[in-house]
Amino acid sequence: MNTFNLGFSWLGSMMMERVVSIRNRGFDKGRHVHDVGVPVVSVGNLSVGGTGKSPMVRWVAGQLLDSGHAPAIALRGYKSRDGVSDEAREHESLMPNVPVLVGSDRVRTIAHAMQHGSPFDCVVLDDGFQHRFVKRGLDIVLVDGRYPPDTDYLLPRGRLREPARNLRRADAVVVTHADHAAPTLRSRITDLHGDEPVALCVHAWDSLTRIDRDGSGQVPLGTLEGLRVVTRLGIARPSGMLGMLPMHGASVVENLPARDHQAVTSADLDQLAALARNADAIVVSAKDMATMAPLLAVRALPVPVLVPRLALRFLSGEASLRSCVERIFHDDRDPSP
């Protein structure tokens, strides 16, 4: 980065910090914070992309379902059209019994769903730490063990949406990618937050969805063993998936680059078909499949498409985090905005 760009990004980060600080002071005083009428759990982070919000949102929703509740998932829906986004489709495909509410104004979106009889008695906010318009009973913040917030800068110089010290606002901190975390991370989080992380977890694949000319279905991870694969990964940090494929016995022969949330197009399918001539399968993320599925419905590819199903495996603290989630229905305290 040249001196001009470095100075510009430094200035941009300073401006970002000022704007965030002013905005948060208003929320701290309760301004524009709305009670949506049902208990709310927020899952978010301090940085952009790659911490594992989507699987954590589904884990929280799953815990609520197991406890006899009826959760809905509410998200902004980045690059959504008519209430549809790749993230929403991913949630819908993996949790078909959970309503997914999409809209940038989540207060209005939740209220509209309640008025029109959508069956839910609690809400999980996907990427809600900075979306403070919705009053919540629990703020879960994820910290990626590979990229500690106290070593990063605010946007645009770094990847932080707000200063690392704002971690103190969280009710529970969970370290993801904990297998890559520095030994000092736990104590550094304690310094920032005031308490140790509630839980540590890692990303893991638990199965594959296989899509071919005959339809789709779940297959075991062992299916990857010995396969030559082409990848298309429109996610924030594709290096994680690219690193996991060899761990499961697959070799990546070609990769079609894509930006985070970049929709799959017919032209992409043409490129994938050409790249897959010397491969056994195409591997894409669940986010890619959200926009790829309609195209595959009218056009088959020469090799099967495999979609790893990402889940969180807890190294510690799963029971403690579950207790935090359950407490939102029994805690009489007035939750902070």
KOLZA-993773 format. One record per atom (N, C-alpha, C): x, y, z. Coordinates in steps of 0.05 Angstrom, whole numbers, plus 5000, padded with zeros to 4 digits. Example, Ala and Ser with C-alpha at 12.3 -4.5 7.8 and 13.67 -1.06 7.14 Angstrom:
REM KOLZA-993773
526448865156
524649105156
526449345156
525749555142
527349795143
525850015157
REM end
This chain:
REM KOLZA-993773
501749765000
500050005000
501850255000
501350434981
502950674979
502250875001
503851085004
503451275026
500751415025
499951475000
497351614998
495051435007
495051184997
492851005005
492950945035
495350915046
495550865074
494351095090
495051345082
493951575096
490951595093
489951535069
487051545064
485651345082
486651095083
485350885099
485550955129
487751075138
488051155166
485951375173
485651565155
483651775159
480851665159
480351475140
477751345139
477051195165
479051065176
478650925201
478051105224
479451345225
478851545246
475951645243
475051695219
472351795215
470351575222
471051325215
469251105222
468951085253
471151105267
470951085297
469251305308
469451545297
467851775307
464851725302
464151635278
461351585271
460251365289
461751145292
460850925309
460451015337
462251175348
462051265375
459551435380
459051615361
456651785364
454051615363
454051425344
451751255340
451251085365
453350975377
453050795400
452250955425
453051205427
452251365450
449151395451
448051425427
445151445426
443751185434
444750965424
443650705432
443950655462
446350735472
446850685501
444750825518
443651045508
441551195523
438751095517
438650885500
436050765494
434550895471
435851075456
434551205434
434251015410
431851015399
431250855375
431550555379
431450465404
431550185411
428750085415
427849875401
425149785401
424849505413
422949465430
422249205440
420249085420
421048855408
419348735387
417248555398
417148515424
415048365437
415548075442
417847975434
418747705439
421647705447
422547495462
425447485468
427147475443
429547605445
431347625422
434147545430
435347375414
438247315416
439647425392
441747585396
443347695374
445947535372
446647465347
449247345341
450647535323
453047625331
454447815314
457447805319
458848005309
461748025314
462648315311
465248345314
466348615312
467448665284
467948455269
469348475243
467548395220
468548425196
466948345172
467748055164
465747885161
466047635148
467747415161
466847165158
468546935164
468646835192
467046945211
467346845238
465546605244
463646555227
461946325232
459146405243
458146645235
455646725246
453346545237
453346465212
451046305202
450746035217
452845875220
452545625236
451845685265
452845905276
452145965304
449246045306
448246195287
445346265286
443646015286
444445825269
442945575267
443245405293
445545415305
445845275331
443945395352
443845655354
442145785373
439245715367
438445745341
435645675334
435045385340
437045205336
436644925343
436244875372
437745025389
437344995418
434645085426
433645305414
431045405421
428845215412
429145085389
427244885380
427244645399
429644555407
429844325425
428544385452
428444645460
427244725485
424244765483
423044715460
420144735456
419245005446
421145185439
420345445429
420245445398
419245665388
418845695359
420345945349
422945915343
424546145336
424146225306
424646485301
424946585274
427746695272
428846695248
431446815242
431047075227
432147295237
431747555224
434547655215
434747735190
437247835179
436748055159
438848205155
438648425136
438348305108
439848095102
439747985075
441448145055
444148125059
445948275042
445448215012
445048424996
444448404968
441848254962
439948284981
437448144977
435748274956
434048114943
432148214923
429448094930
427448274934
424748194941
424748004965
426348064985
426347905009
427847645007
429447614986
430947364982
433947424980
435547274995
438447314993
439747034996
442347024989
443746764991
443746665020
444146845039
444246765067
441546655076
439346795068
436646705075
436146435063
436846385038
436346125026
437945905040
440345975048
441945785063
440545695089
439645895104
438145835129
435645665123
434145745102
431645605096
432145315088
434345265073
434844995064
435744815087
437244925107
438244765129
436344765153
434544955155
432644965177
429845025165
428644835151
426144885137
423744945155
423944885181
421744935199
421945195213
423945355207
424445615220
423845845201
421946025207
421546255189
424046425187
424646515163
426946695158
425846955149
426447165165
425347435160
427547615149
427147715125
429247875112
428448165108
430148345117
429648625112
431548795127
432349025116
434349195129
433249325154
430649385155
429349485178
428149245193
429749135211
428848885224
426648925244
426449165256
424149215273
421549195257
421449325234
419049325217
418649045206
420748905198
420448635186
419348445206
420248455231
419248275252
416348335258
415748595261
412948685267
411048595244
411948625220
410248545197
409748245198
411748085204
411447795205
409547715227
409747845250
407947785273
405047855266
404648085252
401948165245
400647985225
402347845209
401247675188
401347385195
401547325222
401147055232
403546865229
405946975225
408246795223
408746665251
408946405253
408946265279
411746265292
412246465309
414746465324
414246605351
415846515371
415646635398
418246745407
420246755390
422846865396
424346915370
426447075371
427847155346
430847125351
432247025330
435147015330
436047215308
437447425317
438447625298
441047525286
441147495260
443647425246
445147675240
447547705251
449247945247
447948185260
447348165287
445848365300
447348545320
449948505324
451348655345
451348955339
451649035314
451549315307
448649415301
446849225297
444049305292
442549325318
442849545331
441949575359
439049685361
437749715338
435049815338
433149605352
433949355351
432349145363
433449085391
431649115411
432449055439
432848745441
434948665454
435548385456
436048295485
435448045491
435947935517
438747815520
439947755497
442647635497
444147725472
446547825477
448347905455
450747715455
450747535435
453047345432
454847465410
457347495417
459347605398
461447395393
461947345367
463947155359
466647295353
468747165363
471447265357
472947045342
473847105318
475346915302
478146885314
478846645323
481446595335
483746655317
483246655291
485446715272
486047015269
484047185276
484347465272
483347615297
484947625318
484147755343
483448045339
481348145350
480548425345
482548635356
484048555377
485848755389
488448795372
488648645350
490948685332
490048805305
487548885303
486448975278
485649275280
484949385256
484149665254
481249685244
480049915248
477349965238
477449985207
475149925195
474849975166
475350265160
476550335137
477450155116
480250055119
481650145139
484450065143
484649765150
482749675166
482649395175
479949275170
479149075187
476648935183
474648985205
475249155224
473449195246
471249395240
468849325249
466549505246
466449705269
467549635291
467649815314
470049745331
470949915349
473449865364
473249605381
475549485384
475649235399
474649265428
474949505439
474049555467
471049525470
469549545447
466649525448
465749235453
467649055454
466948785461
465648765489
466248965505
465148975532
462048985532
460949075510
458049085508
456748815505
458248615497
457148345493
456348215519
454348045518
453647875541
455347625542
455947515519
457447265518
459347275494
461847205498
463847195476
464446905470
464346835445
465046565436
467346585416
469446425421
471746425402
471246205382
471146275356
470946085335
473746045323
474045835307
476745755297
478745755320
477845645343
479445645367
481945475364
481945295345
484345125340
486645285328
486045535319
488145705308
488745945326
487545945350
487846175368
490546175383
491646405387
494046435403
493446365432
495446255447
494946175475
494146415492
494846655484
494246895500
491447015494
490046905474
487547025466
485447035488
485246825504
483246815525
483647055545
486147105553
486647315572
486247585559
486847615533
486447865519
483447925516
481847725511
478947765510
477947845538
479047725558
478247795586
478848095591
481048185582
481748475585
479848655571
478948575547
477148735530
474348715541
473448475547
470648435553
469948445583
471848365599
471348365628
471048085639
470347895621
470047605628
471447435607
472047185615
473147005596
471046925575
471946825552
470046715532
468246505545
465746505538
463846305548
464446035536
465246035510
465545785496
467745805475
468945585468
470945565446
469845355427
470045415401
469145215381
470745235356
470445025340
471945015314
469844955292
470545025268
468944965245
469444675236
467244535229
467544265220
465344205200
465844015182
463843925163
462643675174
459943645173
458743405184
457543225162
457243335137
456243175115
456543335089
455643215067
455643345041
452943325029
452143535015
449843504997
450843464969
449843254956
450743194928
448443254910
449043414889
446943484869
448043384842
446343214828
447143124801
444543104785
444842964762
442542944743
440142794756
440642634776
438542474788
437242614812
438242844819
437042984841
439143064862
438343074887
440143154909
439642984933
441742954950
441542804975
444042824991
443842745016
446142755034
447942515030
450542565030
452542345028
454642395049
456042185057
458142225079
460542375069
462042485088
464442645082
466542465068
466442205073
468342025061
468142025030
465942125020
465642144991
467842304978
469042494993
471142664982
473742524977
474142294991
476742154990
477442084961
479842194953
480942124927
479742294903
477942474909
476742624887
478442864878
478442914852
479643154841
477343354837
477543584850
475243764851
475944044840
473844174829
473944454822
472244604842
473144834851
471744984872
470845254861
468645344873
467645614869
466545704896
467845894910
467245954938
466846254941
464346334939
463646614942
463146684971
465246654988
465046705016
467246895025
467146995049
468947195058
471847105059
472246855069
475046755072
475146465061
475346435035
475346175022
477645995030
479746115041
482145955048
481445735068
479345785085
478545575105
477545335091
475745365072
474645135057
476745005040
478345165027
480445055010
482444885026
482844965051
484644815069
483444565079
480744555082
479444315093
479144095072
478944165047
478643955026
480843745026
483443825027
485543615028
485343455054
484343575076
484143425101
482143195098
480243225079
478243015075
478842845050
481342875040
482242695019
481842794990
480843044987
480443144960
482743324951
483243334925
485343514915
483943724897
484643974901
483444194886
485144234861
483844184837
485344214812
484944484799
482644614805
482044884795
480245024815
480545294815
478845454832
477845694815
475145724815
473945954801
473646174822
475246394822
475046594842
472346734843
471546814867
468946954870
469147134895
467747354894
467547534917
465547424937
465647524962
463647454982
460947534972
458947364973
456147404965
455847434935
457847384919
457647414890
455847194879
453647264866
451747074856
452946904834
452046654833
452846474811
451146534787
452446564764
451146634739
451346404719
449846434697
450046234675
452946224664
454246454663
457046464654
458846304673
458246324699
459846174718
459545874713
457045784707
456545504702
458145414677
458245594656
459845524633
462745484640
463845664657
466645634665
467045384682
465245334700
465545104717
465444844701
463644834681
463444604664
466044554649
467244764639
469744744625
472044654644
472144774668
474244704687
473944414697
471544314697
470944054709
471443824690
472443884666
472843664646
474843454657
476743544673
478743364684
478443334714
475943354723
475443334752
473143134757
472943064782
470842874790
468343004802
468643254811
466443394824
467043684826
464943844830
465144134836
464244174864
465844324880
465244384908
464644674910
462244744921
461445014926
460545044955
460345284964
459345334991
456245344991
455045325015
452145345017
451145615006
452845815011
452046085001
452046094971
453945954958
453945944929
451545784919
450845564932
448645394923
446045544924
445745744942
443245894944
442546024917
444446124902
443946244876
444446054853
445845834859
446445644838
444145444833
442645384854
440545184852
438545234830
437445484827
435545524805
436745474777
439345524774
440645474748
440945174744
441645024765
441944744762
439344594756
437144734763
434444614758
433844594728
435144754712
434644754683
437144674667
439344644681
441744564667
443544394685
444244154676
445943974692
448844024684
450643984704
453444004699
454543724694
456943704681
457943434674
458843264697
459243384721
460043234744
458343324768
458143154789
456443234812
457543484825
455643634838
456343864855
456143774884
458143834899
458143764928
458244014944
456544024965
456344254983
456844155011
459144225023
459744145051
457844285069
456744135089
455044255109
456744335133
456944595138
458644705159
457144695186
458544605206
457344605233
459544695253
458744765277
460644845298
461044605317
463444545323
464044335343
465344475367
464044445389
464944585413
467344435426
469344585433
471544475448
471044505478
469544715485
468744755513
466444955514
464844955535
462945165540
460245125527
459644905514
457144875500
454744895520
455044755542
452844765562
452445045573
454645185578
454445455588
453045645569
453745615543
452445785523
449445715521
448845455522
446045375521
444545495545
445745505568
444445625591
443945925587
445846065574
445446345568
443046385550
442746215530
440546235511
437846185525
437745975542
435245905555
434446125575
436346275586
435846465606
434146705596
434046745570
432546975560
429646945565
428646705571
425846665577
425246675606
427346685623
426846675652
428146905667
429747075652
431247285665
429447525668
429147625693
427447855698
428848125695
431548115690
432948365688
432148505663
432548765662
431948925638
434348915620
434248765598
436648745581
437549005569
440049035566
441149285554
440449295525
440349535513
439649555485
441749425467
REM end
